[in-house]
């Protein structure tokens, strides 16, 4: 299974070839990967002099790593030396971990592979708070959309939803109305006959089939 290594140092004092922080981190990650029979698919991604409280989406190295993972779906694991190398701030850690889970990427700390799955009281509290905020945000969004729909319907008499067939296929609808007119001294064609005539003119439904009589009825009936 393929994995990638992520390194991070907080201070410029620990950055440089003469420093051992990034070397120590990589050595620990490589040791774990070998023991777990994981292959590091790419060179390590490194955020130098980046605070552990910075959100993961603001980190250049981490963002580059995610881009590489998107390009190679076979990479499903990120390995860090310790949980704190991923993030020192527990909220950043929990939100970042939740995001990686949402894109089906596993996060492993070499020194304690199950650390991100631990249900400590503090971690559990943060997850509950984040879940509550997520639910509140969802409910607020739904309420705003409902209000917008009511306002739009009051102003226009219409609201969003599935478009009427005449709006989805305006040219076909215009022709259908002409074909459906009763000729002088003649008989009005049936809806199915109109559908057949539309197909002969090259007008088909979204699936490439002949319109059914219900769809044609929606085209020719008077719009309110």
PLY file of the C-alpha trace (Angstrom):
ply
format ascii 1.0
element vertex 224
property float x
property float y
property float z
element edge 223
property int vertex1
property int vertex2
end_header
0.00 0.00 0.00
1.25 3.47 -0.88
1.83 6.25 1.64
3.45 9.68 1.88
5.49 11.30 4.64
4.65 14.68 6.14
7.21 16.67 8.13
6.78 19.93 10.04
8.97 22.15 12.19
7.66 25.15 14.09
10.79 27.29 14.37
13.35 28.56 11.89
15.93 27.59 14.49
15.22 23.95 13.61
15.43 24.43 9.83
18.54 23.68 7.78
20.71 20.81 6.65
22.76 21.10 9.84
19.63 20.53 11.91
18.26 17.10 12.71
14.53 17.69 13.27
13.36 16.85 9.75
15.93 14.02 9.50
14.72 12.50 12.76
11.08 12.78 11.66
11.77 11.10 8.32
13.80 8.32 9.93
10.93 7.51 12.30
8.42 7.55 9.44
10.59 5.31 7.23
11.09 2.87 10.11
7.34 2.64 10.70
6.58 2.32 6.96
9.05 -0.57 6.66
7.60 -2.37 9.66
4.04 -1.85 8.40
5.00 -2.87 4.85
4.02 0.49 3.42
5.79 2.06 0.46
6.54 5.78 0.54
5.48 6.75 -2.97
6.98 10.26 -3.07
9.67 12.38 -1.40
8.51 13.77 1.96
6.36 16.88 2.06
7.82 19.44 4.44
6.41 22.55 6.08
9.39 24.37 7.59
8.84 27.04 10.24
5.07 26.47 10.26
3.15 26.62 13.51
1.33 23.52 14.68
-1.75 25.66 15.24
-1.97 26.76 11.59
-4.95 25.17 9.75
-3.82 22.49 7.32
-5.26 24.30 4.29
-2.94 27.26 4.90
0.22 25.16 4.80
2.04 25.05 1.47
3.67 21.67 2.00
0.46 20.05 3.20
-1.51 21.55 0.30
1.06 20.21 -2.18
0.76 16.79 -0.56
-3.03 16.79 -0.93
-2.65 17.77 -4.59
-0.28 14.83 -5.11
-2.75 12.48 -3.41
-5.54 13.69 -5.68
-3.37 12.92 -8.69
-2.60 9.40 -7.46
-5.69 7.79 -5.86
-3.56 4.79 -4.88
-2.02 6.88 -2.09
-4.33 6.46 0.88
-2.06 7.02 3.89
-0.19 9.98 5.39
2.45 9.20 8.00
3.78 11.73 10.53
6.37 11.22 13.24
3.97 12.17 16.03
0.43 13.58 16.28
1.89 16.98 17.20
3.80 17.10 13.90
0.42 17.08 12.20
-1.00 19.71 14.55
-0.40 20.87 18.11
-3.74 22.65 18.39
-6.35 20.00 19.20
-9.12 21.72 17.22
-6.87 21.95 14.14
-5.95 18.32 14.71
-9.56 17.14 14.94
-10.85 19.22 12.02
-7.87 18.23 9.88
-8.29 14.56 10.74
-12.02 14.75 9.97
-11.26 16.31 6.58
-8.78 13.56 5.69
-11.35 10.96 6.67
-13.88 12.65 4.37
-11.54 12.16 1.39
-10.73 8.58 2.43
-7.15 9.27 3.51
-5.77 7.60 6.65
-3.51 9.54 9.02
-0.97 7.60 11.10
1.49 8.79 13.74
4.62 6.61 13.62
5.12 6.68 17.38
1.50 5.77 18.16
-0.50 4.53 15.14
-3.84 4.69 16.98
-3.35 8.16 18.48
-5.73 9.88 16.05
-8.44 7.38 16.94
-8.13 7.77 20.70
-11.32 8.89 22.44
-9.87 11.15 25.10
-12.41 13.28 27.00
-11.00 16.48 25.44
-11.03 15.07 21.90
-14.56 13.75 22.37
-15.73 17.17 23.64
-14.21 18.92 20.62
-15.84 16.45 18.24
-19.21 17.05 19.88
-18.78 20.83 19.69
-17.69 20.65 16.04
-20.64 18.38 15.29
-23.02 20.82 16.98
-21.62 23.73 14.98
-21.92 21.69 11.78
-25.55 20.87 12.55
-26.27 24.51 13.43
-24.67 25.69 10.18
-26.70 23.17 8.20
-29.94 24.21 9.90
-29.14 27.90 9.33
-28.45 27.26 5.63
-31.72 25.35 5.23
-33.63 28.18 6.92
-32.01 30.79 4.66
-32.85 28.78 1.55
-36.43 28.31 2.70
-36.79 32.04 3.29
-35.32 32.78 -0.13
-37.75 30.36 -1.78
-40.73 31.95 -0.04
-39.56 35.44 -1.03
-39.00 34.43 -4.65
-42.37 32.73 -4.89
-44.06 35.82 -3.47
-42.36 38.04 -6.07
-42.53 35.83 -9.17
-45.08 33.16 -8.40
-42.40 30.57 -9.14
-39.56 29.03 -7.25
-36.63 26.80 -8.01
-37.02 23.07 -8.46
-37.37 20.94 -11.53
-37.70 23.15 -14.59
-40.88 22.80 -16.65
-40.33 20.76 -19.81
-41.05 23.83 -21.93
-38.18 25.69 -20.26
-35.79 22.79 -20.62
-36.59 22.36 -24.32
-37.89 25.76 -25.52
-37.39 25.13 -29.25
-39.12 21.76 -29.10
-41.93 23.29 -27.05
-42.46 26.10 -29.58
-42.69 23.60 -32.41
-44.95 21.30 -30.37
-47.43 24.14 -29.85
-47.53 24.81 -33.58
-47.98 21.13 -34.42
-50.71 20.72 -31.82
-52.89 23.49 -33.25
-56.11 22.21 -34.75
-56.09 22.86 -38.49
-59.17 24.33 -40.17
-61.49 21.54 -41.13
-59.05 19.01 -39.71
-58.38 17.04 -36.59
-55.92 18.03 -33.90
-53.05 15.51 -33.74
-52.68 13.44 -30.58
-49.90 14.14 -28.11
-48.14 10.95 -29.19
-48.36 12.02 -32.82
-46.81 15.37 -31.91
-44.01 13.51 -30.10
-43.37 11.46 -33.24
-43.31 14.57 -35.40
-40.89 16.25 -32.99
-38.51 13.31 -33.31
-38.68 13.60 -37.09
-37.57 17.21 -36.72
-34.67 16.04 -34.54
-36.13 16.96 -31.15
-35.63 14.23 -28.53
-35.69 14.19 -24.74
-32.62 14.39 -22.49
-32.09 10.63 -22.79
-32.14 10.76 -26.58
-35.58 9.15 -26.81
-38.89 10.31 -28.23
-40.78 12.59 -25.86
-43.67 10.83 -24.11
-47.20 12.18 -24.22
-46.92 13.66 -20.69
-43.88 15.67 -21.71
-45.59 16.91 -24.86
-48.63 17.88 -22.78
-46.35 19.99 -20.62
-45.06 21.73 -23.75
-48.40 22.58 -25.30
-50.56 23.41 -22.29
-51.07 27.06 -21.42
-48.45 28.35 -19.03
-49.63 30.11 -15.89
0 1
1 2
2 3
3 4
4 5
5 6
6 7
7 8
8 9
9 10
10 11
11 12
12 13
13 14
14 15
15 16
16 17
17 18
18 19
19 20
20 21
21 22
22 23
23 24
24 25
25 26
26 27
27 28
28 29
29 30
30 31
31 32
32 33
33 34
34 35
35 36
36 37
37 38
38 39
39 40
40 41
41 42
42 43
43 44
44 45
45 46
46 47
47 48
48 49
49 50
50 51
51 52
52 53
53 54
54 55
55 56
56 57
57 58
58 59
59 60
60 61
61 62
62 63
63 64
64 65
65 66
66 67
67 68
68 69
69 70
70 71
71 72
72 73
73 74
74 75
75 76
76 77
77 78
78 79
79 80
80 81
81 82
82 83
83 84
84 85
85 86
86 87
87 88
88 89
89 90
90 91
91 92
92 93
93 94
94 95
95 96
96 97
97 98
98 99
99 100
100 101
101 102
102 103
103 104
104 105
105 106
106 107
107 108
108 109
109 110
110 111
111 112
112 113
113 114
114 115
115 116
116 117
117 118
118 119
119 120
120 121
121 122
122 123
123 124
124 125
125 126
126 127
127 128
128 129
129 130
130 131
131 132
132 133
133 134
134 135
135 136
136 137
137 138
138 139
139 140
140 141
141 142
142 143
143 144
144 145
145 146
146 147
147 148
148 149
149 150
150 151
151 152
152 153
153 154
154 155
155 156
156 157
157 158
158 159
159 160
160 161
161 162
162 163
163 164
164 165
165 166
166 167
167 168
168 169
169 170
170 171
171 172
172 173
173 174
174 175
175 176
176 177
177 178
178 179
179 180
180 181
181 182
182 183
183 184
184 185
185 186
186 187
187 188
188 189
189 190
190 191
191 192
192 193
193 194
194 195
195 196
196 197
197 198
198 199
199 200
200 201
201 202
202 203
203 204
204 205
205 206
206 207
207 208
208 209
209 210
210 211
211 212
212 213
213 214
214 215
215 216
216 217
217 218
218 219
219 220
220 221
221 222
222 223
